[in-house]
Structure formats: C-alpha cells, structure tokens
Amino acid sequence: MPLPIPDYHPPHQRWVFKMRESPVHTYRNLSDYNGIFNWTMTYRSDSDIYNPRGIFVPYKNVTRQDTLDNVHPDKDYAQGKTGLVSWFVSHCVTDNKREHYVGKLHKFVSVDIYGRYNLAPAYISASICTNNILVHAHTRTPIVMGAPREDLRRFAPPGSYIHVDDFETVEQLANYLQELDADDVAYSRYFRWKQLGEVIKNGESAYCRLCEALHDANEHVKWYDHIDTWWSKTDCAALQKDIAEVTGKVSRRKLENGM
C-alpha cells in the first residue's frame, strides 16, 4: 500500500524523492506524487543529491599520464580462482531477458548461480537505464550486460570488465572466457585499475551532502511538477540486440532445470 500523501507541505521542509532501484522496478503511480518533491536523490548523475551505486575514484597522486598502458597488476589475481563464471541474482524474470542470456551461456561454460533464483557475472543489469550501474570493489572480472558503455566509462574502473556487446554471439563470449581462464597473465590485466584508484560505495557521503544542503540557507529550492516524467520507464532503453535472436528461445522450465 502506498503511503498517504500529506495534505500540507510545510514551507521550511524539503521533501526528497529517493530511489535505489531503476524506474523499471518502481511500481507506484508516480503521477500521484507530482508537485510535492523538492529534491531528488538517486543514482542518476543529474539528481539534486547524487547517490551512485558505487563509483571509481582515482587516487590523488594519479596523473593523466598514469594509464592502464603503463601500470601492471600488483599480484597474480588468478591464484586461488575456482570456477569460471558465477552469477549473483535477485530478480528472476527481467525486462532485458538476462536470464535467457545466462541460460545460453550455461550451454557452453560452467556457470555457478547464487541468490534467490537458483539457476546457476556480476554487473548484468536487470534494466538498461541512464546511469544504472552497480559498481563493486570487486576481485572478479565482471561480465556486463545492459549497462551502456558510456556509463561504464564514466563510473566503472577502466579496463575492469567484459561487455557482452563486444561479442556477436554468446558462443564467442564463452570461447573468450575459456581463453582467459587458461591465461593467468591476461586475466590479471583486468585488475590493473587497482593501481590507479578505488571504488567508493558513496552511501554515507550522499547523506552528508543531503545534510549539508538542508543546512544551507542559500540552497536552491525547486518543485518537481512532473516527477513521473523525470523518473520514467521511457528513460530505460530496449536492448540493442534482440536477445531472443542472439540466445535462442529458452524456456523458464529449462532454466530452472539448469539447462
């Protein structure tokens, strides 16, 4: 049940629209909330209080000349690695059909699956929405599906991930993963970014910025007359590739049986 909307908005209060999930997973009718919020606090970079789901921050001593080309991994990251691909998942059925993609990948390589939907790489977004990037301080090489490349270049550690759009077919991706699994040096190169910066979760600092804004008498106050269009599913693009065409028809029953 949605919370009732108060009849009175005291002028000294700032009402904040805060979201962690994407518009695809916002199930309320936001038109009921038009004209009541002053600020936004989401993972989108155009929010009044920017609250990303993790972001890469360069070290202070890093210069523009310090790039991936002139740094090396600080250790062998393949050491102690067990398994080839793991998937940590909460949403079972998604708009971009990522579960179909993983089901097809499972035909070519072993996939270990963890989470509420026990089918069998991190960063596979459930929806393709602006700035919807979940960045981890990972010790794995994420396989990315859904997140636009331009967003990854802005927020994710450089050279740290594998994007499914770089492969024409799922089988090509599987072949590359097997080659990478056999080449410890190539695998460790995906962790060179650790010499250049770190991943910050940013949760506490976002609340600090909110607190500062609330105590700043000069902070601009505005009203979101159409929060339903600012936070809309139309902001989330369809898949650039037809997943059914790339992966083939994969039934949920087959997925549940581990293909």
C-alpha positions as CSV (number, residue, x, y, z in Angstrom):
1,M,0.0,0.0,0.0
2,P,1.4,3.4,-0.9
3,L,1.9,5.8,1.9
4,P,-0.8,8.5,2.1
5,I,0.2,11.9,0.7
6,P,0.1,14.6,3.5
7,D,-2.4,17.3,2.9
8,Y,0.1,20.0,3.9
9,H,3.7,20.6,3.0
10,P,5.4,22.9,5.5
11,P,7.4,25.5,3.6
12,H,10.5,25.0,5.7
13,Q,10.6,21.3,4.9
14,R,12.4,19.7,1.9
15,W,10.8,16.6,0.6
16,V,13.2,14.3,-1.2
17,F,12.4,11.7,-3.8
18,K,14.9,8.9,-3.1
19,M,15.2,5.7,-5.2
20,R,17.8,2.9,-5.4
21,E,16.2,0.7,-8.0
22,S,15.5,1.8,-11.6
23,P,12.2,3.1,-12.9
24,V,11.5,-0.3,-14.3
25,H,11.2,-1.5,-10.7
26,T,9.2,1.4,-9.4
27,Y,5.7,0.1,-9.1
28,R,3.8,3.1,-7.8
29,N,1.9,5.5,-9.9
30,L,4.3,8.5,-9.6
31,S,1.8,10.9,-11.1
32,D,0.1,10.8,-7.7
33,Y,3.4,12.5,-6.3
34,N,3.7,15.3,-8.9
35,G,4.3,18.7,-7.4
36,I,5.3,17.5,-3.9
37,F,9.1,16.8,-4.1
38,N,11.8,19.5,-3.8
39,W,14.9,17.4,-4.5
40,T,15.8,14.1,-6.0
41,M,18.3,11.6,-4.5
42,T,19.1,8.7,-6.9
43,Y,21.9,7.0,-8.8
44,R,21.3,9.4,-11.8
45,S,24.1,12.0,-12.1
46,D,21.5,14.8,-12.7
47,S,19.9,14.2,-9.2
48,D,20.0,17.0,-6.7
49,I,21.7,14.7,-4.3
50,Y,23.8,12.3,-6.4
51,N,23.8,8.8,-4.8
52,P,25.6,6.4,-7.2
53,R,25.7,2.7,-6.6
54,G,29.4,2.8,-6.3
55,I,31.9,4.9,-8.3
56,F,35.5,4.7,-9.3
57,V,37.7,7.4,-7.8
58,P,41.3,7.9,-8.9
59,Y,44.0,8.2,-6.2
60,K,45.2,11.7,-5.5
61,N,48.7,11.0,-6.8
62,V,47.4,9.7,-10.1
63,T,48.1,12.0,-13.1
64,R,46.7,12.0,-16.7
65,Q,49.8,10.2,-17.8
66,D,49.1,7.3,-15.5
67,T,47.0,5.0,-17.7
68,L,46.4,1.2,-17.9
69,D,49.2,1.0,-20.5
70,N,51.9,1.9,-18.0
71,V,50.8,0.0,-14.9
72,H,50.9,-3.6,-14.1
73,P,48.8,-5.9,-11.8
74,D,50.2,-5.9,-8.2
75,K,49.8,-9.7,-8.0
76,D,48.5,-12.8,-9.7
77,Y,44.8,-12.5,-9.5
78,A,44.2,-15.9,-11.0
79,Q,45.8,-17.6,-8.0
80,G,43.2,-19.3,-5.9
81,K,40.4,-18.8,-8.5
82,T,38.0,-21.7,-8.6
83,G,35.2,-22.0,-11.2
84,L,34.8,-20.0,-14.4
85,V,31.6,-17.9,-14.2
86,S,29.4,-17.1,-11.2
87,W,26.1,-15.2,-11.2
88,F,24.6,-13.5,-8.2
89,V,21.0,-12.7,-8.9
90,S,17.9,-11.5,-7.1
91,H,15.3,-10.6,-9.8
92,C,14.3,-13.8,-11.5
93,V,12.5,-12.5,-14.6
94,T,13.8,-9.3,-16.2
95,D,12.9,-6.9,-19.0
96,N,16.2,-7.4,-20.8
97,K,15.9,-11.2,-20.6
98,R,19.3,-11.6,-18.9
99,E,18.2,-15.0,-17.6
100,H,17.9,-16.2,-21.2
101,Y,21.4,-15.0,-21.9
102,V,22.9,-16.8,-18.9
103,G,20.9,-19.9,-19.8
104,K,22.5,-19.9,-23.2
105,L,26.0,-19.2,-21.8
106,H,25.5,-22.2,-19.5
107,K,25.4,-24.4,-22.5
108,F,29.0,-23.6,-23.4
109,V,30.7,-23.0,-20.0
110,S,30.0,-23.9,-16.4
111,V,28.0,-21.2,-14.5
112,D,27.6,-21.2,-10.8
113,I,24.4,-19.4,-9.7
114,Y,23.8,-17.8,-6.3
115,G,20.8,-15.9,-5.0
116,R,17.0,-16.1,-4.7
117,Y,16.7,-17.5,-8.3
118,N,18.9,-20.5,-8.2
119,L,19.6,-21.0,-11.9
120,A,23.4,-21.1,-11.8
121,P,28.9,-12.5,-14.0
122,A,28.1,-9.6,-11.9
123,Y,27.0,-6.3,-13.5
124,I,24.2,-7.9,-15.5
125,S,21.7,-5.2,-15.1
126,A,18.0,-6.1,-14.9
127,S,17.2,-2.9,-16.9
128,I,19.0,-0.6,-19.3
129,C,18.5,2.8,-17.6
130,T,20.6,6.0,-17.5
131,N,23.5,5.7,-15.0
132,N,22.1,2.4,-13.6
133,I,25.5,1.0,-12.8
134,L,26.2,-1.1,-9.7
135,V,30.0,-0.8,-9.2
136,H,31.7,-3.2,-6.8
137,A,35.2,-3.1,-5.4
138,H,35.5,-6.5,-7.0
139,T,38.1,-9.2,-7.0
140,R,36.5,-10.8,-10.0
141,T,36.1,-9.7,-13.7
142,P,32.5,-8.6,-14.2
143,I,30.7,-9.6,-17.3
144,V,28.4,-6.7,-18.2
145,M,25.0,-6.8,-19.9
146,G,22.5,-4.0,-20.1
147,A,24.7,-1.1,-18.9
148,P,25.5,1.3,-21.7
149,R,29.3,1.6,-22.5
150,E,29.3,5.4,-22.0
151,D,28.0,5.0,-18.4
152,L,30.6,2.3,-17.7
153,R,33.4,4.6,-19.0
154,R,32.2,7.3,-16.6
155,F,31.7,5.3,-13.4
156,A,33.4,1.9,-13.6
157,P,37.1,1.2,-13.1
158,P,38.8,1.3,-16.5
159,G,39.7,-2.0,-18.1
160,S,37.9,-3.9,-15.4
161,Y,35.0,-5.6,-17.2
162,I,33.9,-7.6,-20.2
163,H,30.9,-6.3,-22.1
164,V,28.6,-8.8,-23.9
165,D,28.1,-6.3,-26.7
166,D,31.7,-6.8,-27.7
167,F,30.7,-10.3,-28.9
168,E,28.5,-11.2,-31.8
169,T,27.2,-14.4,-30.2
170,V,27.1,-16.0,-26.7
171,E,29.4,-18.7,-28.0
172,Q,32.0,-16.2,-28.9
173,L,31.9,-14.8,-25.3
174,A,32.1,-18.4,-24.0
175,N,35.2,-19.0,-26.1
176,Y,36.8,-15.8,-24.9
177,L,36.1,-16.7,-21.2
178,Q,37.8,-20.1,-21.7
179,E,40.8,-18.5,-23.3
180,L,41.0,-16.0,-20.4
181,D,40.7,-18.9,-17.9
182,A,43.8,-20.5,-19.5
183,D,45.9,-17.3,-19.5
184,D,46.6,-16.0,-16.0
185,V,48.6,-13.0,-17.2
186,A,45.7,-11.8,-19.4
187,Y,43.2,-12.4,-16.6
188,S,45.3,-10.3,-14.1
189,R,45.4,-7.4,-16.6
190,Y,41.7,-6.8,-15.7
191,F,42.9,-5.7,-12.3
192,R,45.5,-3.1,-13.3
193,W,42.9,-0.4,-12.4
194,K,43.6,-1.1,-8.7
195,Q,46.9,0.8,-9.2
196,L,45.1,3.9,-10.3
197,G,42.1,4.2,-7.9
198,E,39.5,2.6,-5.8
199,V,35.7,2.0,-5.8
200,I,33.7,4.1,-3.3
201,K,30.2,2.9,-2.3
202,N,29.2,6.5,-1.6
203,G,26.2,5.8,0.5
204,E,27.3,7.8,3.6
205,S,28.7,10.7,1.7
206,A,25.4,11.1,-0.2
207,Y,23.6,11.5,3.2
208,C,26.3,14.0,4.2
209,R,25.6,16.1,1.1
210,L,21.9,15.9,1.9
211,C,22.6,17.1,5.4
212,E,24.7,20.0,4.1
213,A,22.0,21.0,1.7
214,L,19.4,21.0,4.4
215,H,21.5,23.3,6.5
216,D,22.4,25.7,3.6
217,A,20.0,28.6,3.6
218,N,21.2,29.5,0.1
219,E,20.5,26.1,-1.3
220,H,18.1,26.4,-4.3
221,V,14.6,25.0,-3.6
222,K,12.5,23.8,-6.5
223,W,9.5,21.6,-7.2
224,Y,9.2,18.6,-9.4
225,D,5.9,19.2,-11.0
226,H,6.2,16.0,-13.1
227,I,8.3,13.5,-11.1
228,D,6.6,10.8,-13.2
229,T,8.3,12.0,-16.3
230,W,11.6,12.7,-14.6
231,W,11.7,9.1,-13.3
232,S,10.1,7.2,-16.1
233,K,10.4,3.8,-17.7
234,T,10.9,5.6,-21.0
235,D,14.3,6.5,-19.7
236,C,15.2,2.8,-20.0
237,A,16.1,1.7,-23.5
238,A,15.3,-1.6,-25.1
239,L,18.1,-4.0,-25.7
240,Q,20.3,-3.0,-28.6
241,K,20.3,-6.7,-29.7
242,D,17.3,-9.0,-29.9
243,I,18.0,-11.3,-27.0
244,A,15.7,-14.0,-28.4
245,E,17.7,-13.9,-31.7
246,V,21.1,-14.0,-30.0
247,T,20.4,-16.6,-27.4
248,G,17.5,-18.6,-29.0
249,K,14.3,-19.4,-27.3
250,V,15.0,-20.5,-23.7
251,S,12.1,-21.6,-21.6
252,R,11.9,-20.8,-17.9
253,R,11.4,-24.5,-17.2
254,K,14.8,-25.3,-18.9
255,L,16.4,-22.6,-16.9
256,E,15.1,-23.9,-13.7
257,N,16.4,-27.3,-14.6
258,G,19.9,-25.9,-15.2
259,M,19.6,-26.3,-18.9
